Amino acid sequence: MALAISFPLATLKTIPSIILTRKLEFNKLILPQIFEQLVFHAILIFLAWRGYGVLSYAYASIARSLIGVLVMQIIQPWISFLAIHKKSLKNLLNFGVKFQLNDFLARIKDQLYFLALGAYLPLDQFGYLQWSKNWSMYPYNLTVSNVMSVTFPTFSRLQAHPNVLKKAIEKSIYFISLAIFPVLIAMSLFIQPLIMVFERFSKWQPALPSFIMFTLSVLWAAISTPLLNALNAIGKINQTLKLMLFWTILTWVLTPILIFFVGYNGVAFAALLISFTSILSVILIKKYVAVNIWQNVNAQLFASLAMVMIGILGMSIWTQSLTKVLLGLAISALTYAISFYLISGKRLLREIKTIRNNL
């Protein structure tokens, strides 16, 4: 009930959020979220301490919604009135319905099929998959998802300037892959040593193959998702909708087949195989913007391969103790940094200098 009340309250922040996004004032846009989290956790902890139990979440959720609306209205006041502008409504629906359908298909592909798996697979196997999926997505949520919220309105503003748009897309791919590639590779390499060092986590040993495959599939998502974001931003929603429909069908068809042949690890195996079809997003973006993807990810890819070699060669050492795991992480990170600098160090310095000059 508390969440049901919170939902309509959240809609009161929508238009002010859009106004701030249109102004590219992202520093103000984050303030309501900060206040929401502070109020939510403060009330939740206090009420739980006072013995309110699970009901603490209800009061904390309502308080979070109220404080979010209040702060947003202070930052960007907007009062709603009932009015319909037919021309604007038609334009918004023409894009908005397709955009929401795209998001709906993504949820069917990524979330609904997981619920279906929960009804089909034994509870322990579903738990392994859920653990693997959740942890593999953390780097993506911390990097790609946050960058997309900033780049979408930026790309939209630049659609009339193809050369500038090309540079903006390439820069986003360059820095996203620079940050996320080594993290995903390190997670894949060192999950086994970490499980061996911390014996209480040994129960997750059967989940490691799925975790590694899910994590590696995110490598492709880190490239394709910003490209799809750019296509949506310049109004090519029909193309991204077709691509999302293709991925949804492929997920629902391929996953059961692989589960039948290889067991529950077939879910992650299907995700890994499907991730390679993300090359379609590269082909699609080139029809509208002449971006060069390879030049913006090759250094990151080769540096990651060097990191893989070092990680595999020292695997027998990293599994001996926590100190040696940390040593392995440090050496692998240093390998990535040195390799990347040797390949693309001059460009990185130029890009950083360019960003500083534009601030």
C-alpha positions as CSV (number, residue, x, y, z in Angstrom):
1,M,0.0,0.0,0.0
2,A,2.9,2.4,0.8
3,L,4.5,1.7,-2.5
4,A,1.1,2.2,-4.3
5,I,0.8,5.6,-2.6
6,S,4.4,6.4,-3.5
7,F,3.9,5.8,-7.2
8,P,1.5,8.7,-8.0
9,L,3.6,11.0,-5.8
10,A,6.7,10.1,-7.9
11,T,4.8,11.3,-11.0
12,L,4.8,14.8,-9.6
13,K,8.5,14.9,-10.1
14,T,8.4,13.9,-13.7
15,I,7.9,17.3,-15.4
16,P,10.4,19.1,-13.1
17,S,12.9,16.4,-13.9
18,I,12.4,16.7,-17.6
19,I,12.8,20.5,-17.3
20,L,16.1,20.1,-15.5
21,T,17.2,17.5,-18.0
22,R,16.4,19.8,-20.9
23,K,18.5,22.5,-19.2
24,L,21.3,19.9,-18.7
25,E,21.3,20.8,-15.0
26,F,22.2,17.3,-13.7
27,N,23.8,18.7,-10.6
28,K,20.3,19.8,-9.4
29,L,18.7,16.7,-10.6
30,I,20.6,14.5,-8.2
31,L,19.6,16.5,-5.1
32,P,16.1,15.0,-4.6
33,Q,17.6,11.5,-4.8
34,I,20.2,12.4,-2.1
35,F,17.5,13.7,0.3
36,E,15.3,10.7,-0.5
37,Q,18.0,8.2,0.4
38,L,19.0,10.1,3.6
39,V,15.4,10.3,4.8
40,F,14.5,6.8,3.8
41,H,17.4,5.1,5.6
42,A,17.2,7.4,8.6
43,I,13.5,6.6,9.2
44,L,13.9,2.9,8.3
45,I,16.8,2.4,10.8
46,F,15.1,4.4,13.6
47,L,11.7,2.6,13.3
48,A,13.4,-0.8,13.0
49,W,15.4,0.0,16.1
50,R,12.1,1.0,17.9
51,G,10.6,-2.3,17.0
52,Y,8.3,-1.5,14.1
53,G,9.6,-4.5,12.1
54,V,8.7,-4.7,8.4
55,L,6.3,-1.9,8.8
56,S,9.3,0.4,9.0
57,Y,9.7,0.1,5.2
58,A,6.2,1.4,4.7
59,Y,6.7,4.6,6.6
60,A,10.1,5.1,5.2
61,S,8.9,4.6,1.6
62,I,6.1,7.2,2.0
63,A,8.5,9.7,3.7
64,R,11.0,9.2,0.9
65,S,8.3,10.0,-1.7
66,L,7.1,13.1,0.1
67,I,10.6,14.5,0.6
68,G,11.5,13.8,-3.0
69,V,8.5,15.8,-4.3
70,L,9.1,18.6,-1.9
71,V,12.8,19.0,-2.8
72,M,12.1,18.7,-6.5
73,Q,9.4,21.5,-6.3
74,I,11.8,23.7,-4.4
75,I,14.6,23.2,-7.0
76,Q,12.3,23.4,-10.1
77,P,8.7,24.6,-9.3
78,W,6.0,23.3,-11.5
79,I,2.3,23.2,-10.9
80,S,0.1,21.0,-13.0
81,F,-3.2,21.9,-14.6
82,L,-5.6,19.9,-16.7
83,A,-5.1,20.9,-20.4
84,I,-4.7,19.0,-23.6
85,H,-2.7,20.4,-26.6
86,K,-3.7,18.0,-29.4
87,K,-0.6,18.6,-31.6
88,S,1.8,18.1,-28.8
89,L,-0.1,15.1,-27.6
90,K,0.1,13.5,-31.1
91,N,3.8,14.1,-31.3
92,L,4.5,12.8,-27.9
93,L,2.4,9.7,-28.4
94,N,4.1,9.0,-31.7
95,F,7.4,8.7,-30.0
96,G,6.5,8.0,-26.4
97,V,4.3,4.9,-27.0
98,K,7.1,3.3,-29.0
99,F,9.7,4.3,-26.4
100,Q,7.6,2.8,-23.6
101,L,7.0,-0.3,-25.6
102,N,10.8,-0.6,-26.1
103,D,11.2,-0.5,-22.3
104,F,8.4,-3.0,-21.8
105,L,10.1,-5.4,-24.2
106,A,13.3,-5.0,-22.3
107,R,11.5,-5.9,-19.1
108,I,10.0,-9.0,-20.7
109,K,13.4,-10.0,-21.9
110,D,15.3,-9.3,-18.7
111,Q,12.8,-9.7,-15.8
112,L,9.7,-11.5,-16.8
113,Y,11.6,-14.5,-18.2
114,F,13.6,-14.6,-14.9
115,L,10.2,-15.0,-13.1
116,A,9.3,-17.8,-15.5
117,L,12.6,-19.4,-14.7
118,G,11.8,-19.2,-11.0
119,A,8.6,-21.2,-11.6
120,Y,10.4,-23.8,-13.6
121,L,13.9,-24.3,-12.0
122,P,14.5,-25.8,-8.6
123,L,14.9,-23.1,-5.9
124,D,18.7,-23.6,-5.4
125,Q,19.4,-23.3,-9.1
126,F,17.3,-20.2,-9.5
127,G,19.1,-18.8,-6.5
128,Y,22.5,-19.3,-8.2
129,L,21.2,-17.6,-11.3
130,Q,19.8,-14.7,-9.4
131,W,23.0,-14.2,-7.4
132,S,25.1,-14.4,-10.6
133,K,22.9,-12.0,-12.6
134,N,22.6,-9.4,-9.8
135,W,26.3,-9.2,-9.1
136,S,27.3,-9.2,-12.7
137,M,25.2,-6.1,-13.4
138,Y,26.7,-3.9,-10.7
139,P,29.4,-2.3,-12.9
140,Y,26.9,-1.8,-15.6
141,N,24.4,0.0,-13.3
142,L,27.2,2.2,-11.8
143,T,28.6,3.2,-15.2
144,V,26.5,2.7,-18.3
145,S,23.1,3.5,-16.7
146,N,24.3,6.7,-15.1
147,V,26.1,7.9,-18.3
148,M,22.9,7.2,-20.4
149,S,20.9,9.5,-18.2
150,V,23.3,12.3,-19.1
151,T,24.0,11.5,-22.7
152,F,20.4,11.0,-23.9
153,P,19.4,14.7,-23.7
154,T,22.9,15.7,-25.0
155,F,22.7,13.5,-28.0
156,S,19.1,14.7,-28.7
157,R,20.4,18.3,-28.7
158,L,23.2,17.4,-31.1
159,Q,21.2,15.5,-33.7
160,A,21.3,18.5,-36.1
161,H,25.1,18.6,-35.8
162,P,26.2,15.1,-37.1
163,N,30.0,15.8,-36.7
164,V,29.6,16.9,-33.1
165,L,27.2,14.1,-32.4
166,K,29.7,11.6,-33.8
167,K,32.4,12.9,-31.5
168,A,30.1,12.8,-28.5
169,I,29.1,9.2,-29.1
170,E,32.7,8.1,-29.6
171,K,33.8,9.8,-26.4
172,S,31.1,8.1,-24.4
173,I,32.0,4.7,-25.8
174,Y,35.7,5.4,-25.2
175,F,35.3,6.3,-21.5
176,I,32.6,3.8,-20.7
177,S,34.8,0.9,-22.1
178,L,37.8,2.4,-20.4
179,A,36.1,2.1,-17.0
180,I,34.0,-1.0,-17.3
181,F,36.2,-3.4,-19.2
182,P,38.9,-3.9,-16.5
183,V,36.2,-4.2,-13.8
184,L,34.3,-6.9,-15.6
185,I,37.5,-8.8,-16.5
186,A,38.7,-8.6,-12.9
187,M,35.4,-9.9,-11.6
188,S,35.6,-12.8,-14.0
189,L,39.2,-13.6,-13.1
190,F,39.1,-13.2,-9.3
191,I,35.6,-14.5,-8.3
192,Q,37.1,-18.0,-8.0
193,P,40.0,-17.0,-5.7
194,L,37.6,-14.9,-3.6
195,I,35.3,-17.8,-3.1
196,M,38.2,-20.0,-2.2
197,V,39.6,-17.5,0.3
198,F,36.3,-16.8,2.0
199,E,35.1,-20.3,2.8
200,R,31.7,-19.1,4.0
201,F,30.9,-18.1,0.4
202,S,31.8,-21.6,-0.9
203,K,28.1,-22.3,-1.2
204,W,28.1,-20.1,-4.3
205,Q,30.7,-22.3,-6.1
206,P,28.1,-23.8,-8.5
207,A,27.1,-20.3,-9.6
208,L,30.5,-19.3,-10.8
209,P,30.2,-20.5,-14.5
210,S,26.9,-18.5,-14.7
211,F,28.5,-15.5,-13.0
212,I,31.4,-15.4,-15.4
213,M,29.2,-15.8,-18.5
214,F,26.7,-13.1,-17.3
215,T,29.7,-10.8,-16.6
216,L,31.3,-11.3,-20.0
217,S,27.9,-10.7,-21.7
218,V,27.9,-7.2,-20.1
219,L,31.0,-6.3,-22.1
220,W,28.9,-6.2,-25.3
221,A,26.0,-4.4,-23.4
222,A,28.5,-1.7,-22.4
223,I,28.9,-0.9,-26.1
224,S,25.5,-1.6,-27.5
225,T,23.4,0.2,-24.9
226,P,24.9,3.6,-25.4
227,L,24.5,3.2,-29.2
228,L,20.8,2.3,-28.8
229,N,20.5,5.3,-26.4
230,A,21.9,7.5,-29.2
231,L,19.5,6.1,-31.7
232,N,16.6,6.8,-29.4
233,A,17.8,10.3,-28.7
234,I,17.9,11.1,-32.5
235,G,14.4,9.7,-33.0
236,K,15.2,6.3,-34.5
237,I,12.9,4.5,-32.1
238,N,11.4,2.2,-34.8
239,Q,14.9,0.7,-35.5
240,T,15.7,0.1,-31.8
241,L,12.2,-1.3,-31.2
242,K,12.7,-3.9,-33.9
243,L,16.1,-4.8,-32.4
244,M,14.6,-5.1,-28.9
245,L,11.9,-7.4,-30.3
246,F,14.5,-9.6,-31.9
247,W,16.5,-9.9,-28.7
248,T,13.3,-10.6,-26.7
249,I,12.3,-13.4,-29.0
250,L,15.8,-14.8,-29.1
251,T,16.1,-14.9,-25.3
252,W,12.8,-16.7,-24.9
253,V,13.6,-19.2,-27.6
254,L,17.3,-19.9,-27.1
255,T,17.3,-20.0,-23.2
256,P,14.9,-23.0,-22.8
257,I,16.9,-24.9,-25.5
258,L,20.2,-24.4,-23.7
259,I,18.6,-25.2,-20.3
260,F,17.5,-28.6,-21.8
261,F,21.1,-29.4,-23.0
262,V,23.4,-27.9,-20.3
263,G,21.1,-27.3,-17.3
264,Y,20.6,-24.0,-15.5
265,N,23.9,-22.6,-16.7
266,G,22.3,-22.5,-20.1
267,V,20.6,-19.3,-19.0
268,A,23.9,-17.5,-18.7
269,F,25.2,-19.3,-21.8
270,A,22.3,-18.0,-23.8
271,A,22.9,-14.4,-22.5
272,L,26.5,-14.7,-23.6
273,L,25.7,-15.9,-27.1
274,I,22.9,-13.4,-27.6
275,S,25.3,-10.6,-26.5
276,F,27.3,-11.1,-29.6
277,T,24.3,-10.1,-31.7
278,S,24.9,-6.6,-30.3
279,I,27.1,-6.1,-33.3
280,L,23.7,-5.3,-35.0
281,S,23.5,-2.0,-32.9
282,V,26.9,-1.0,-34.3
283,I,25.7,-1.7,-37.9
284,L,22.5,0.2,-37.2
285,I,24.1,3.4,-35.8
286,K,26.5,3.6,-38.7
287,K,23.5,4.2,-41.0
288,Y,22.8,7.5,-39.3
289,V,26.0,8.6,-37.7
290,A,29.5,7.7,-39.1
291,V,30.9,6.6,-35.7
292,N,34.1,4.5,-35.5
293,I,33.6,2.0,-32.7
294,W,36.8,-0.1,-33.1
295,Q,39.1,2.9,-32.7
296,N,37.4,3.7,-29.4
297,V,37.5,0.2,-27.8
298,N,40.6,-1.5,-29.3
299,A,43.1,-0.1,-26.7
300,Q,40.7,-1.2,-23.9
301,L,40.3,-4.6,-25.4
302,F,44.0,-5.3,-25.8
303,A,44.8,-4.0,-22.3
304,S,42.0,-6.3,-21.0
305,L,43.6,-9.3,-22.8
306,A,47.0,-8.5,-21.2
307,M,45.1,-8.4,-17.9
308,V,43.6,-11.8,-18.6
309,M,47.0,-13.3,-19.3
310,I,48.5,-12.0,-16.0
311,G,45.4,-13.1,-14.1
312,I,45.5,-16.7,-15.5
313,L,49.2,-17.1,-15.1
314,G,49.1,-16.2,-11.4
315,M,45.8,-18.0,-10.6
316,S,47.6,-20.7,-8.5
317,I,49.0,-17.9,-6.4
318,W,46.0,-15.7,-6.0
319,T,44.0,-18.6,-4.5
320,Q,46.3,-19.0,-1.5
321,S,45.2,-16.1,0.7
322,L,43.4,-12.8,0.8
323,T,46.7,-10.9,0.7
324,K,47.6,-12.7,-2.5
325,V,44.2,-12.1,-4.0
326,L,44.6,-8.3,-3.3
327,L,48.1,-8.6,-4.8
328,G,46.7,-10.2,-7.9
329,L,44.1,-7.5,-8.3
330,A,46.8,-4.8,-7.9
331,I,49.1,-6.4,-10.4
332,S,46.2,-7.0,-12.9
333,A,45.0,-3.4,-12.5
334,L,48.6,-2.2,-13.0
335,T,48.9,-4.4,-16.1
336,Y,45.7,-2.9,-17.6
337,A,46.8,0.7,-16.8
338,I,50.3,0.3,-18.3
339,S,49.0,-1.6,-21.4
340,F,46.3,1.0,-22.0
341,Y,48.7,3.9,-21.6
342,L,51.2,2.4,-24.0
343,I,48.5,2.0,-26.6
344,S,46.3,5.0,-26.0
345,G,47.9,7.1,-23.4
346,K,48.4,10.2,-25.6
347,R,44.8,10.2,-26.7
348,L,43.6,9.8,-23.1
349,L,45.6,12.9,-22.1
350,R,44.1,14.8,-25.0
351,E,40.6,13.7,-24.1
352,I,41.0,14.7,-20.5
353,K,42.5,18.1,-21.6
354,T,39.5,18.6,-23.9
355,I,37.0,17.9,-21.1
356,R,38.8,20.3,-18.7
357,N,38.8,23.0,-21.3
358,N,35.1,22.6,-21.8
359,L,34.2,22.7,-18.2
